[in-house]
Every structure is written in structure tokens, then in C-alpha cells.
Amino acid sequence: QKSVEVRGLKVTVSSIDIPCSFGPAYEGERVRGADLYAQMGGGKTQCTELVKMAEMNEIDDGKIDIVGPDITDLKEGETMPLGIYVQIAGREFQPDFEPIIERQIHHLINYMQGIMHIGQRDISWIRVSKAAIEKGVTMKDIGTVLHAKFHQDFQKIVDKVQITLYTQKKDVDELTKRARGEYKTRDERVENMTDEDVETYYSCTLCQSFAPNHVCTVSPERTGLCGAYNWMDCKASFEINPTGPNQPIEKGECLDAVLGQ
């Protein structure tokens, strides 16, 4: 591990070892009432996601901890709280990249066959189907997917990924309290900026898996409709992936400052 860090070598995950199928084909899949085994969040319980930067010596790459009962310990139809806490270390990683990585959790979990994910931040909703449980899906498989895909998709900035999944109410509530403080800090970064302060806005097509005709235009005073992406996040996302879902939009010439044209 030390020699890998010293030489700056990158970890590549070629295959994802989970019992269910995985891929973009399952992203629009819905888990309806008759197929439902268990669920987290969605107003029934609290479900929170948080990504934080860590130092290289603070975390172990590939470590996935489940703190509390697993989903296989539930009976059919039951609910449980869930806190997804991801720690990422990397030489090129910056705190500005945290919300970009965090927003990927949505579609990566949706890539798993038989699992549905809606929402982000502290209003997430995950539904697990009976078919997924029959195939042997556990909480650890969610961590396995996130670890593998963060390495695959963000190899340039990610060196280590450690994931902790909390399933006890006390732990989830503590994570949620901390996460809301982090969300507030992120949002405050652009609170004092105005649309006139910048020359470039950004497009956002992150939600096109379930809203295929939709494109948001994000400016300092107008976040994406999901509420999770602001102008700073789009700017950082474009730096990470110049051909990704956030593309620059030049403002051009102002025709009417009052009407905003």
C-alpha cells in the first residue's frame, strides 16, 4: 500500500463482485409495491448521503463498514434508516469536488438491478426488491459498487475510497446533523455571488436518466432544480470531466439588464 502511494500508482477495479446484474440499463428501473422487500428513506425513515475528503493516511482503500443491522436482517415490508458516509483521499482531490462525487451516488446505486434510488443529500429514498434479496444482495454490495465506480470514473482525482454504512437511528441522526452543516457551508459559498459576477453559466444534464428531455441552466443565483448542484459544483464538475454533464454556457451580450435578457 505504501509503495503504491509513494509511486503515485492508480487503483483500477476491472470487475464489480456483486450477486446482481449491474449497468446503465437498470437505471430507470422502478421497484413497485408488489416487488418491494424493504426500503430506506422516502419519508418513512431518514436516509442521508455525505462525501468528505480525507488524508491519505486516515483511511484504508476498499474498506466497507456496516454499522448496525444488514438489510437481510429485516423482514419483508420493513424499513430502516441509512447513512452513507464516503471518505475519499487523493493527491488531486479538493473539497470542492465532494458534492460532485456525492451526486454520483444516485445513479450508481440505480445501476444495480432490483434497487431503486431517488433523491440526494438528506432526502434520499432507496427501495430494494425481493428479487435482489433472493440473489443475495446485502448492504456491503452498495459499498462495493460505490468503491469500484468512484475508482473507475474519477481515477484522475481519487486514490483511496473508504465507505461506512450506518443503519441504526442514533448513528444516522448524528451523520444527518453533520451533513446538514456541510450542505449549509457548501450553499453559503455562492450565496453572496450574483449572476452579474460571472461570465459563464453551466448546463446540467445529471437527471436525464429519468427526465430525458430536461436540461438545467445553473447560475450563481439559480441552482439546479434538484437542489443539490450549485454554480460552484458545476464549475468543479467541468474541471474534473470536460466532456461530462456540466458544460459552460457563455452569457453573451446583455440586451436588457432589467428583464435579464
Phi and psi in degrees as GROMACS dihedral restraints (atoms count N, CA, C in turn):
[ dihedral_restraints ]
;  ai    aj    ak    al  type     phi  dphi    fc
    3     4     5     6     1   -64.3    20    10
    4     5     6     7     1   -42.5    20    10
    6     7     8     9     1   -65.7    20    10
    7     8     9    10     1   -34.0    20    10
    9    10    11    12     1   -62.8    20    10
   10    11    12    13     1   -43.3    20    10
   12    13    14    15     1   -66.7    20    10
   13    14    15    16     1   -45.3    20    10
   15    16    17    18     1   -62.7    20    10
   16    17    18    19     1   -40.4    20    10
   18    19    20    21     1   -84.1    20    10
   19    20    21    22     1    -7.0    20    10
   21    22    23    24     1    71.5    20    10
   22    23    24    25     1    26.3    20    10
   24    25    26    27     1   -73.0    20    10
   25    26    27    28     1   152.0    20    10
   27    28    29    30     1  -106.4    20    10
   28    29    30    31     1   139.5    20    10
   30    31    32    33     1   -82.6    20    10
   31    32    33    34     1   128.6    20    10
   33    34    35    36     1  -117.5    20    10
   34    35    36    37     1   125.1    20    10
   36    37    38    39     1  -102.3    20    10
   37    38    39    40     1   109.3    20    10
   39    40    41    42     1   -84.9    20    10
   40    41    42    43     1   -30.8    20    10
   42    43    44    45     1  -137.0    20    10
   43    44    45    46     1   148.6    20    10
   45    46    47    48     1  -106.6    20    10
   46    47    48    49     1   114.7    20    10
   48    49    50    51     1   -87.4    20    10
   49    50    51    52     1    84.5    20    10
   51    52    53    54     1  -133.2    20    10
   52    53    54    55     1   155.4    20    10
   54    55    56    57     1   -76.4    20    10
   55    56    57    58     1   -14.7    20    10
   57    58    59    60     1  -107.0    20    10
   58    59    60    61     1   165.6    20    10
   60    61    62    63     1   -69.5    20    10
   61    62    63    64     1   157.6    20    10
   63    64    65    66     1  -146.1    20    10
   64    65    66    67     1   134.3    20    10
   66    67    68    69     1   161.3    20    10
   67    68    69    70     1   167.9    20    10
   69    70    71    72     1   -59.9    20    10
   70    71    72    73     1   -21.4    20    10
   72    73    74    75     1   -61.8    20    10
   73    74    75    76     1   -24.0    20    10
   75    76    77    78     1   -97.1    20    10
   76    77    78    79     1     3.4    20    10
   78    79    80    81     1   -65.0    20    10
   79    80    81    82     1   -33.8    20    10
   81    82    83    84     1   -91.1    20    10
   82    83    84    85     1     6.0    20    10
   84    85    86    87     1   -64.8    20    10
   85    86    87    88     1   141.2    20    10
   87    88    89    90     1  -116.0    20    10
   88    89    90    91     1   138.3    20    10
   90    91    92    93     1  -103.7    20    10
   91    92    93    94     1   104.8    20    10
   93    94    95    96     1   -90.9    20    10
   94    95    96    97     1   172.4    20    10
   96    97    98    99     1   -52.2    20    10
   97    98    99   100     1   -44.2    20    10
   99   100   101   102     1   -67.9    20    10
  100   101   102   103     1   -25.3    20    10
  102   103   104   105     1   -96.6    20    10
  103   104   105   106     1    -6.8    20    10
  105   106   107   108     1   -74.5    20    10
  106   107   108   109     1   133.3    20    10
  108   109   110   111     1  -100.8    20    10
  109   110   111   112     1   -51.6    20    10
  111   112   113   114     1  -155.9    20    10
  112   113   114   115     1   163.0    20    10
  114   115   116   117     1  -146.8    20    10
  115   116   117   118     1   156.8    20    10
  117   118   119   120     1  -129.3    20    10
  118   119   120   121     1   134.1    20    10
  120   121   122   123     1    80.1    20    10
  121   122   123   124     1  -153.0    20    10
  123   124   125   126     1    68.0    20    10
  124   125   126   127     1    25.3    20    10
  126   127   128   129     1    90.0    20    10
  127   128   129   130     1   -16.8    20    10
  129   130   131   132     1   -79.9    20    10
  130   131   132   133     1   -43.5    20    10
  132   133   134   135     1  -140.0    20    10
  133   134   135   136     1   179.9    20    10
  135   136   137   138     1   -90.2    20    10
  136   137   138   139     1   134.3    20    10
  138   139   140   141     1  -134.8    20    10
  139   140   141   142     1   118.4    20    10
  141   142   143   144     1  -129.2    20    10
  142   143   144   145     1   144.3    20    10
  144   145   146   147     1  -125.7    20    10
  145   146   147   148     1   134.4    20    10
  147   148   149   150     1  -145.6    20    10
  148   149   150   151     1   130.7    20    10
  150   151   152   153     1  -114.8    20    10
  151   152   153   154     1   130.1    20    10
  153   154   155   156     1  -132.1    20    10
  154   155   156   157     1   146.3    20    10
  156   157   158   159     1   -75.5    20    10
  157   158   159   160     1   143.8    20    10
  159   160   161   162     1  -134.3    20    10
  160   161   162   163     1   161.4    20    10
  162   163   164   165     1   -78.1    20    10
  163   164   165   166     1   156.2    20    10
  165   166   167   168     1   -59.9    20    10
  166   167   168   169     1   -33.3    20    10
  168   169   170   171     1   -89.3    20    10
  169   170   171   172     1     1.7    20    10
  171   172   173   174     1   -92.4    20    10
  172   173   174   175     1   -22.3    20    10
  174   175   176   177     1  -130.6    20    10
  175   176   177   178     1   162.2    20    10
  177   178   179   180     1  -111.8    20    10
  178   179   180   181     1   125.2    20    10
  180   181   182   183     1   -64.2    20    10
  181   182   183   184     1   132.3    20    10
  183   184   185   186     1    86.0    20    10
  184   185   186   187     1    -2.2    20    10
  186   187   188   189     1   -76.2    20    10
  187   188   189   190     1   125.6    20    10
  189   190   191   192     1  -126.0    20    10
  190   191   192   193     1   114.2    20    10
  192   193   194   195     1  -107.7    20    10
  193   194   195   196     1   134.5    20    10
  195   196   197   198     1  -108.6    20    10
  196   197   198   199     1   112.6    20    10
  198   199   200   201     1  -103.1    20    10
  199   200   201   202     1    98.9    20    10
  201   202   203   204     1   120.4    20    10
  202   203   204   205     1  -173.9    20    10
  204   205   206   207     1   -67.7    20    10
  205   206   207   208     1   151.8    20    10
  207   208   209   210     1   -87.7    20    10
  208   209   210   211     1   166.2    20    10
  210   211   212   213     1   -66.2    20    10
  211   212   213   214     1   -25.2    20    10
  213   214   215   216     1   -71.5    20    10
  214   215   216   217     1   -13.4    20    10
  216   217   218   219     1   -82.3    20    10
  217   218   219   220     1    -9.9    20    10
  219   220   221   222     1   -85.3    20    10
  220   221   222   223     1   156.8    20    10
  222   223   224   225     1   -92.4    20    10
  223   224   225   226     1   159.5    20    10
  225   226   227   228     1   -57.2    20    10
  226   227   228   229     1   130.9    20    10
  228   229   230   231     1    92.5    20    10
  229   230   231   232     1    -7.1    20    10
  231   232   233   234     1   -82.0    20    10
  232   233   234   235     1   165.5    20    10
  234   235   236   237     1  -122.6    20    10
  235   236   237   238     1   162.9    20    10
  237   238   239   240     1  -153.6    20    10
  238   239   240   241     1   151.2    20    10
  240   241   242   243     1   -75.5    20    10
  241   242   243   244     1   160.7    20    10
  243   244   245   246     1  -149.3    20    10
  244   245   246   247     1   132.3    20    10
  246   247   248   249     1  -122.5    20    10
  247   248   249   250     1   119.9    20    10
  249   250   251   252     1  -102.9    20    10
  250   251   252   253     1   110.2    20    10
  252   253   254   255     1  -115.4    20    10
  253   254   255   256     1   114.1    20    10
  255   256   257   258     1  -111.9    20    10
  256   257   258   259     1   127.1    20    10
  258   259   260   261     1  -110.9    20    10
  259   260   261   262     1   130.2    20    10
  261   262   263   264     1  -127.2    20    10
  262   263   264   265     1   134.2    20    10
  264   265   266   267     1  -122.6    20    10
  265   266   267   268     1   143.0    20    10
  267   268   269   270     1  -171.9    20    10
  268   269   270   271     1   146.3    20    10
  270   271   272   273     1   -62.3    20    10
  271   272   273   274     1   -34.6    20    10
  273   274   275   276     1   -97.9    20    10
  274   275   276   277     1     0.6    20    10
  276   277   278   279     1   -77.8    20    10
  277   278   279   280     1   141.3    20    10
  279   280   281   282     1  -128.9    20    10
  280   281   282   283     1   154.4    20    10
  282   283   284   285     1   -56.8    20    10
  283   284   285   286     1   -28.9    20    10
  285   286   287   288     1   -63.6    20    10
  286   287   288   289     1   -20.5    20    10
  288   289   290   291     1   -85.7    20    10
  289   290   291   292     1   -10.7    20    10
  291   292   293   294     1   -56.0    20    10
  292   293   294   295     1   -50.7    20    10
  294   295   296   297     1   -66.2    20    10
  295   296   297   298     1   -26.5    20    10
  297   298   299   300     1   -67.6    20    10
  298   299   300   301     1   -46.7    20    10
  300   301   302   303     1   -63.8    20    10
  301   302   303   304     1   -41.3    20    10
  303   304   305   306     1   -60.2    20    10
  304   305   306   307     1   -38.8    20    10
  306   307   308   309     1   -70.7    20    10
  307   308   309   310     1   -19.4    20    10
  309   310   311   312     1   -72.9    20    10
  310   311   312   313     1   -21.1    20    10
  312   313   314   315     1   -55.2    20    10
  313   314   315   316     1   -36.5    20    10
  315   316   317   318     1   -56.0    20    10
  316   317   318   319     1   -58.7    20    10
  318   319   320   321     1   -78.8    20    10
  319   320   321   322     1   -24.1    20    10
  321   322   323   324     1   -68.9    20    10
  322   323   324   325     1   -41.2    20    10
  324   325   326   327     1   -67.4    20    10
  325   326   327   328     1   -35.4    20    10
  327   328   329   330     1   -65.5    20    10
  328   329   330   331     1   -22.3    20    10
  330   331   332   333     1   -67.2    20    10
  331   332   333   334     1   -17.1    20    10
  333   334   335   336     1   -80.9    20    10
  334   335   336   337     1   128.4    20    10
  336   337   338   339     1   -65.6    20    10
  337   338   339   340     1   129.0    20    10
  339   340   341   342     1    89.3    20    10
  340   341   342   343     1     5.7    20    10
  342   343   344   345     1  -127.1    20    10
  343   344   345   346     1   131.5    20    10
  345   346   347   348     1  -115.2    20    10
  346   347   348   349     1   134.0    20    10
  348   349   350   351     1  -127.1    20    10
  349   350   351   352     1   131.6    20    10
  351   352   353   354     1  -132.2    20    10
  352   353   354   355     1   144.6    20    10
  354   355   356   357     1    87.2    20    10
  355   356   357   358     1  -172.9    20    10
  357   358   359   360     1  -160.0    20    10
  358   359   360   361     1   178.7    20    10
  360   361   362   363     1    53.0    20    10
  361   362   363   364     1  -119.3    20    10
  363   364   365   366     1  -106.2    20    10
  364   365   366   367     1    19.6    20    10
  366   367   368   369     1  -127.6    20    10
  367   368   369   370     1    35.5    20    10
  369   370   371   372     1   -76.8    20    10
  370   371   372   373     1   161.4    20    10
  372   373   374   375     1  -146.2    20    10
  373   374   375   376     1   119.4    20    10
  375   376   377   378     1  -121.2    20    10
  376   377   378   379     1   127.5    20    10
  378   379   380   381     1  -119.0    20    10
  379   380   381   382     1   130.6    20    10
  381   382   383   384     1  -112.9    20    10
  382   383   384   385     1   130.9    20    10
  384   385   386   387     1   -84.6    20    10
  385   386   387   388     1   161.6    20    10
  387   388   389   390     1   -62.2    20    10
  388   389   390   391     1   -38.0    20    10
  390   391   392   393     1   -61.8    20    10
  391   392   393   394     1   -38.9    20    10
  393   394   395   396     1   -65.3    20    10
  394   395   396   397     1   -41.9    20    10
  396   397   398   399     1   -65.5    20    10
  397   398   399   400     1   -39.9    20    10
  399   400   401   402     1   -62.5    20    10
  400   401   402   403     1   -31.0    20    10
  402   403   404   405     1   -78.7    20    10
  403   404   405   406     1   -12.2    20    10
  405   406   407   408     1   103.8    20    10
  406   407   408   409     1    18.6    20    10
  408   409   410   411     1   -67.6    20    10
  409   410   411   412     1   134.5    20    10
  411   412   413   414     1  -127.9    20    10
  412   413   414   415     1   175.3    20    10
  414   415   416   417     1   -59.3    20    10
  415   416   417   418     1   -36.7    20    10
  417   418   419   420     1   -60.4    20    10
  418   419   420   421     1   -29.4    20    10
  420   421   422   423     1   -65.3    20    10
  421   422   423   424     1   -32.3    20    10
  423   424   425   426     1   -63.0    20    10
  424   425   426   427     1   -44.4    20    10
  426   427   428   429     1   -63.5    20    10
  427   428   429   430     1   -39.0    20    10
  429   430   431   432     1   -61.3    20    10
  430   431   432   433     1   -43.2    20    10
  432   433   434   435     1   -64.0    20    10
  433   434   435   436     1   -47.2    20    10
  435   436   437   438     1   -63.2    20    10
  436   437   438   439     1   -43.6    20    10
  438   439   440   441     1   -60.0    20    10
  439   440   441   442     1   -48.1    20    10
  441   442   443   444     1   -65.1    20    10
  442   443   444   445     1   -46.6    20    10
  444   445   446   447     1   -72.8    20    10
  445   446   447   448     1   -32.9    20    10
  447   448   449   450     1   -64.0    20    10
  448   449   450   451     1   -38.1    20    10
  450   451   452   453     1   -68.3    20    10
  451   452   453   454     1   -41.2    20    10
  453   454   455   456     1   -69.2    20    10
  454   455   456   457     1   -46.4    20    10
  456   457   458   459     1   -85.4    20    10
  457   458   459   460     1   -24.1    20    10
  459   460   461   462     1  -127.7    20    10
  460   461   462   463     1    41.7    20    10
  462   463   464   465     1   -58.5    20    10
  463   464   465   466     1   -31.0    20    10
  465   466   467   468     1   -63.2    20    10
  466   467   468   469     1   -35.5    20    10
  468   469   470   471     1  -114.5    20    10
  469   470   471   472     1   -11.7    20    10
  471   472   473   474     1  -107.9    20    10
  472   473   474   475     1   126.4    20    10
  474   475   476   477     1  -111.6    20    10
  475   476   477   478     1   -36.1    20    10
  477   478   479   480     1  -138.0    20    10
  478   479   480   481     1   142.3    20    10
  480   481   482   483     1  -135.0    20    10
  481   482   483   484     1   124.0    20    10
  483   484   485   486     1  -123.9    20    10
  484   485   486   487     1   135.7    20    10
  486   487   488   489     1  -126.3    20    10
  487   488   489   490     1   133.5    20    10
  489   490   491   492     1  -122.2    20    10
  490   491   492   493     1   128.0    20    10
  492   493   494   495     1  -112.1    20    10
  493   494   495   496     1   116.3    20    10
  495   496   497   498     1   -97.9    20    10
  496   497   498   499     1   132.1    20    10
  498   499   500   501     1  -126.9    20    10
  499   500   501   502     1    11.8    20    10
  501   502   503   504     1  -107.0    20    10
  502   503   504   505     1   139.6    20    10
  504   505   506   507     1   -54.6    20    10
  505   506   507   508     1   -44.4    20    10
  507   508   509   510     1   -59.7    20    10
  508   509   510   511     1   -47.0    20    10
  510   511   512   513     1   -66.6    20    10
  511   512   513   514     1   -40.8    20    10
  513   514   515   516     1   -65.8    20    10
  514   515   516   517     1   -40.4    20    10
  516   517   518   519     1   -63.7    20    10
  517   518   519   520     1   -39.1    20    10
  519   520   521   522     1   -65.5    20    10
  520   521   522   523     1   -43.2    20    10
  522   523   524   525     1   -64.1    20    10
  523   524   525   526     1   -40.5    20    10
  525   526   527   528     1   -63.3    20    10
  526   527   528   529     1   -42.1    20    10
  528   529   530   531     1   -61.2    20    10
  529   530   531   532     1   -44.5    20    10
  531   532   533   534     1   -65.8    20    10
  532   533   534   535     1   -42.8    20    10
  534   535   536   537     1   -62.4    20    10
  535   536   537   538     1   -41.2    20    10
  537   538   539   540     1   -63.5    20    10
  538   539   540   541     1   -33.7    20    10
  540   541   542   543     1   -64.9    20    10
  541   542   543   544     1   -40.2    20    10
  543   544   545   546     1   -66.5    20    10
  544   545   546   547     1   -42.9    20    10
  546   547   548   549     1   -59.8    20    10
  547   548   549   550     1   -42.3    20    10
  549   550   551   552     1   -62.7    20    10
  550   551   552   553     1   -43.3    20    10
  552   553   554   555     1   -62.1    20    10
  553   554   555   556     1   -42.8    20    10
  555   556   557   558     1   -62.1    20    10
  556   557   558   559     1   -44.7    20    10
  558   559   560   561     1   -66.7    20    10
  559   560   561   562     1   -32.8    20    10
  561   562   563   564     1   -69.5    20    10
  562   563   564   565     1   -20.1    20    10
  564   565   566   567     1   -59.9    20    10
  565   566   567   568     1   -31.4    20    10
  567   568   569   570     1  -110.9    20    10
  568   569   570   571     1     3.6    20    10
  570   571   572   573     1   -62.5    20    10
  571   572   573   574     1   -34.6    20    10
  573   574   575   576     1   -91.3    20    10
  574   575   576   577     1    -0.5    20    10
  576   577   578   579     1   -88.3    20    10
  577   578   579   580     1   149.5    20    10
  579   580   581   582     1  -119.0    20    10
  580   581   582   583     1   165.5    20    10
  582   583   584   585     1   -62.4    20    10
  583   584   585   586     1   -26.2    20    10
  585   586   587   588     1   -76.3    20    10
  586   587   588   589     1   -15.5    20    10
  588   589   590   591     1   -76.1    20    10
  589   590   591   592     1   -16.6    20    10
  591   592   593   594     1  -123.7    20    10
  592   593   594   595     1   158.2    20    10
  594   595   596   597     1  -103.8    20    10
  595   596   597   598     1    -5.7    20    10
  597   598   599   600     1  -132.7    20    10
  598   599   600   601     1   129.7    20    10
  600   601   602   603     1  -101.0    20    10
  601   602   603   604     1   178.1    20    10
  603   604   605   606     1  -134.9    20    10
  604   605   606   607     1   143.6    20    10
  606   607   608   609     1   -86.1    20    10
  607   608   609   610     1   158.7    20    10
  609   610   611   612     1  -143.1    20    10
  610   611   612   613     1   122.4    20    10
  612   613   614   615     1  -121.2    20    10
  613   614   615   616     1    25.2    20    10
  615   616   617   618     1   -60.6    20    10
  616   617   618   619     1   -31.6    20    10
  618   619   620   621     1   -92.5    20    10
  619   620   621   622     1    13.7    20    10
  621   622   623   624     1   -70.6    20    10
  622   623   624   625     1    -7.8    20    10
  624   625   626   627     1   -65.5    20    10
  625   626   627   628     1   -31.9    20    10
  627   628   629   630     1  -121.2    20    10
  628   629   630   631     1    -3.3    20    10
  630   631   632   633     1  -133.4    20    10
  631   632   633   634     1    71.3    20    10
  633   634   635   636     1   -61.8    20    10
  634   635   636   637     1   -21.9    20    10
  636   637   638   639     1   -97.2    20    10
  637   638   639   640     1     6.0    20    10
  639   640   641   642     1   -99.7    20    10
  640   641   642   643     1   137.3    20    10
  642   643   644   645     1  -137.8    20    10
  643   644   645   646     1   127.6    20    10
  645   646   647   648     1   -92.2    20    10
  646   647   648   649     1   146.1    20    10
  648   649   650   651     1  -108.3    20    10
  649   650   651   652     1   118.0    20    10
  651   652   653   654     1  -105.9    20    10
  652   653   654   655     1   126.1    20    10
  654   655   656   657     1  -126.0    20    10
  655   656   657   658     1   171.1    20    10
  657   658   659   660     1   -55.8    20    10
  658   659   660   661     1   -31.6    20    10
  660   661   662   663     1   -96.9    20    10
  661   662   663   664     1    -4.1    20    10
  663   664   665   666     1  -135.6    20    10
  664   665   666   667     1   110.1    20    10
  666   667   668   669     1   -78.1    20    10
  667   668   669   670     1   174.3    20    10
  669   670   671   672     1   -66.5    20    10
  670   671   672   673     1   157.9    20    10
  672   673   674   675     1   -64.5    20    10
  673   674   675   676     1   -21.6    20    10
  675   676   677   678     1   -70.1    20    10
  676   677   678   679     1   -21.4    20    10
  678   679   680   681     1    83.5    20    10
  679   680   681   682     1    -5.2    20    10
  681   682   683   684     1   -97.2    20    10
  682   683   684   685     1   -18.5    20    10
  684   685   686   687     1  -116.7    20    10
  685   686   687   688     1   121.2    20    10
  687   688   689   690     1  -109.2    20    10
  688   689   690   691     1  -175.8    20    10
  690   691   692   693     1   -61.6    20    10
  691   692   693   694     1   -41.0    20    10
  693   694   695   696     1   -63.1    20    10
  694   695   696   697     1   -38.4    20    10
  696   697   698   699     1   -64.4    20    10
  697   698   699   700     1   -42.9    20    10
  699   700   701   702     1   -64.1    20    10
  700   701   702   703     1   -40.0    20    10
  702   703   704   705     1   -61.7    20    10
  703   704   705   706     1   -45.1    20    10
  705   706   707   708     1   -66.5    20    10
  706   707   708   709     1   -39.2    20    10
  708   709   710   711     1   -61.6    20    10
  709   710   711   712     1   -40.6    20    10
  711   712   713   714     1   -66.2    20    10
  712   713   714   715     1   -34.2    20    10
  714   715   716   717     1   -66.3    20    10
  715   716   717   718     1   -38.9    20    10
  717   718   719   720     1   -70.2    20    10
  718   719   720   721     1   -45.9    20    10
  720   721   722   723     1  -136.5    20    10
  721   722   723   724     1    92.3    20    10
  723   724   725   726     1   -62.5    20    10
  724   725   726   727     1   -16.6    20    10
  726   727   728   729     1  -109.6    20    10
  727   728   729   730     1    16.3    20    10
  729   730   731   732     1   -84.2    20    10
  730   731   732   733     1  -158.6    20    10
  732   733   734   735     1   -76.5    20    10
  733   734   735   736     1    -9.4    20    10
  735   736   737   738     1  -116.2    20    10
  736   737   738   739     1   111.2    20    10
  738   739   740   741     1  -116.5    20    10
  739   740   741   742     1   143.8    20    10
  741   742   743   744     1   -69.3    20    10
  742   743   744   745     1   143.7    20    10
  744   745   746   747     1  -123.8    20    10
  745   746   747   748     1   113.4    20    10
  747   748   749   750     1   -71.5    20    10
  748   749   750   751     1   136.0    20    10
  750   751   752   753     1   -67.0    20    10
  751   752   753   754     1   -36.5    20    10
  753   754   755   756     1    77.6    20    10
  754   755   756   757     1  -159.9    20    10
  756   757   758   759     1   -84.6    20    10
  757   758   759   760     1   136.2    20    10
  759   760   761   762     1   -80.3    20    10
  760   761   762   763     1   122.6    20    10
  762   763   764   765     1   -92.5    20    10
  763   764   765   766     1   -37.8    20    10
  765   766   767   768     1  -151.2    20    10
  766   767   768   769     1   105.9    20    10
  768   769   770   771     1   -66.5    20    10
  769   770   771   772     1   -29.6    20    10
  771   772   773   774     1   -71.8    20    10
  772   773   774   775     1   -45.2    20    10
  774   775   776   777     1   -86.8    20    10
  775   776   777   778     1    -8.7    20    10
  777   778   779   780     1    74.2    20    10
  778   779   780   781     1    33.9    20    10
